[in-house]
Amino acid sequence: MNRTALLVIDMQNSFLHPDGENFYPDAPAVIAPALRLIEAADKAGAIIVHVSEGHRAGFEDFEQRRLPTHCISGAFNAAFYEGFGPAGRAREITIVKRRYSAFFGTDLALFLTEQKIDRVVICGVKTNVCVRATATDAFGHGFEVVLAREATNSNRRNLAEASIEDIDRYVGKAVDMKTALELLA
């Protein structure tokens, strides 16, 4: 049994589509590497967790105190970008989050624990916000954390680099694609 899960963070129109409300020019660079990780995870029978950000239209949301309203559930920006999200694979689920971390206020830790997962490989956007928060919380829940370097980035390169360094130093390992693919196999 594969004890590694792939966490695919926020691969949504908001960040990846040129018309997305949070699009940034470097975002599309993570598309091909993330798709390779999904393909490898599927082939190996690893669990694939598609994480999306979703907020309710017309309701107060604490996150809006720091960021403009975004990723409204059911709208274009909240939808998974083409090629991402559930695709009928045998071992995939979706987690919708309302904060940066895929673990905060969701049942992700419970689900992964029930499935006897001990390692998570993380990819997606943005390295210094949602990816980092998810990596930190994964570590806090006792999971071995692996970040696929080429499959994550941010609109603030210096913050992405600092986050990768911090993840590698304090909560897990930041690895190249070859290593990430091997860990999923």
C-alpha positions in Angstrom: 0.0 0.0 0.0 1.3 3.5 -0.9 1.6 5.5 2.3 2.2 8.8 0.4 -0.4 11.3 -0.6 -0.1 14.1 -3.1 -1.6 17.4 -2.0 -2.4 19.7 -5.0 -2.9 23.2 -3.7 -5.2 25.8 -5.3 -4.8 24.9 -9.0 -7.8 27.0 -9.8 -8.7 29.6 -12.5 -8.2 32.4 -10.0 -4.4 31.8 -10.0 -3.7 30.0 -13.3 -6.1 31.4 -15.9 -5.0 34.6 -17.6 -8.4 36.1 -16.7 -8.2 34.9 -13.1 -8.5 37.5 -10.4 -5.2 36.4 -8.8 -3.3 35.4 -11.9 0.4 36.2 -12.0 2.8 35.6 -14.9 4.9 32.9 -13.3 1.9 30.8 -12.2 1.6 28.7 -15.4 5.1 27.3 -14.9 3.7 25.0 -12.2 1.0 23.4 -14.5 3.2 20.8 -16.3 5.1 19.7 -13.2 1.9 19.4 -11.1 0.3 17.4 -13.8 3.3 15.0 -13.9 3.0 14.5 -10.2 -0.8 13.8 -10.5 -0.1 11.3 -13.2 2.7 9.6 -11.2 0.5 9.5 -8.1 -2.4 8.0 -10.0 -0.2 5.3 -11.6 1.3 4.4 -8.2 -2.1 4.2 -6.5 -1.3 7.1 -4.2 -4.0 9.3 -2.8 -4.5 12.6 -4.7 -6.0 15.4 -2.7 -7.3 18.3 -4.8 -7.4 21.3 -2.5 -9.4 24.4 -3.5 -10.1 27.7 -1.9 -13.8 28.5 -1.7 -15.6 31.4 0.0 -19.3 32.0 0.3 -20.8 34.9 -1.7 -22.5 37.6 0.4 -21.2 36.4 3.8 -18.5 37.8 6.0 -15.2 35.9 5.8 -12.3 36.6 8.1 -9.8 36.2 5.3 -11.4 39.2 3.5 -9.9 41.4 6.2 -6.5 40.7 4.7 -7.3 40.0 1.1 -9.9 41.2 -1.4 -12.9 38.9 -1.9 -11.8 36.0 -4.1 -12.6 32.4 -5.1 -16.3 32.6 -4.5 -17.7 29.1 -4.6 -19.5 28.2 -7.8 -17.8 31.1 -9.8 -15.2 30.9 -12.5 -12.3 31.8 -10.3 -13.0 29.1 -7.8 -13.2 26.4 -10.5 -10.3 24.1 -11.0 -8.1 25.1 -13.9 -8.3 22.8 -16.9 -6.7 19.5 -16.2 -6.9 19.8 -12.5 -9.5 18.6 -10.0 -11.3 15.2 -9.8 -11.1 13.2 -13.0 -12.5 9.9 -12.0 -9.3 8.5 -10.7 -9.6 5.6 -8.2 -7.9 7.4 -5.2 -8.7 11.1 -5.3 -10.7 13.5 -3.1 -11.4 17.2 -2.9 -10.9 19.4 0.1 -12.4 22.9 0.1 -10.7 25.3 2.4 -11.5 28.8 3.6 -8.1 29.7 5.0 -4.5 29.3 3.7 -3.9 25.8 5.1 -5.6 22.8 3.7 -5.7 21.4 7.2 -7.3 24.3 9.0 -11.1 23.8 9.5 -11.2 20.7 7.2 -11.0 16.9 7.9 -7.8 16.5 5.9 -5.7 15.3 8.8 -8.4 12.8 9.9 -8.8 11.5 6.4 -5.1 11.0 5.8 -4.6 9.4 9.3 -7.5 7.0 8.6 -5.8 6.0 5.3 -2.5 5.3 7.1 -0.7 8.0 5.2 2.6 9.1 6.7 4.1 11.3 4.0 2.6 14.1 1.9 4.1 15.5 -1.3 2.9 19.1 -1.8 2.6 21.1 -5.0 0.6 24.1 -6.2 0.3 27.8 -5.5 1.3 30.1 -3.8 4.5 28.9 -2.1 4.6 31.6 0.5 1.0 31.5 1.5 -1.2 28.4 1.0 1.5 25.9 0.2 3.6 27.0 3.2 0.7 27.1 5.6 -0.3 23.6 4.5 3.3 22.3 4.8 3.5 23.7 8.3 0.2 22.2 9.4 1.1 18.8 7.8 4.2 18.8 9.9 2.2 19.8 13.0 -0.1 16.8 12.4 2.9 14.4 12.2 3.2 13.9 8.5 6.5 13.8 6.7 6.5 16.8 4.4 8.0 16.9 0.9 7.7 20.0 -1.3 8.2 19.6 -5.0 10.3 22.7 -5.8 9.4 23.0 -9.6 5.7 22.4 -8.9 5.2 25.5 -6.8 5.8 29.2 -7.1 4.6 32.6 -6.2 4.1 36.2 -7.5 6.8 37.2 -5.0 9.9 35.2 -5.9 11.9 36.3 -2.9 9.1 35.2 -0.5 8.8 31.9 -2.4 12.5 31.2 -2.0 12.4 32.1 1.7 9.4 29.8 2.2 11.1 26.9 0.4 14.2 27.5 2.6 12.1 27.5 5.7 10.1 24.4 4.8 13.3 22.6 4.0 14.9 23.7 7.2 12.0 23.4 9.7 9.2 21.2 8.5 10.2 18.9 5.7 12.3 18.5 2.6 12.2 20.6 -0.6 13.1 18.3 -3.4 13.5 18.3 -7.2 10.9 16.7 -9.5 12.8 13.5 -10.0 12.9 12.9 -6.2 9.2 13.9 -5.8 8.2 11.5 -8.6 10.2 8.7 -7.0 8.6 9.3 -3.6 5.1 9.0 -5.1 6.0 5.7 -6.9 
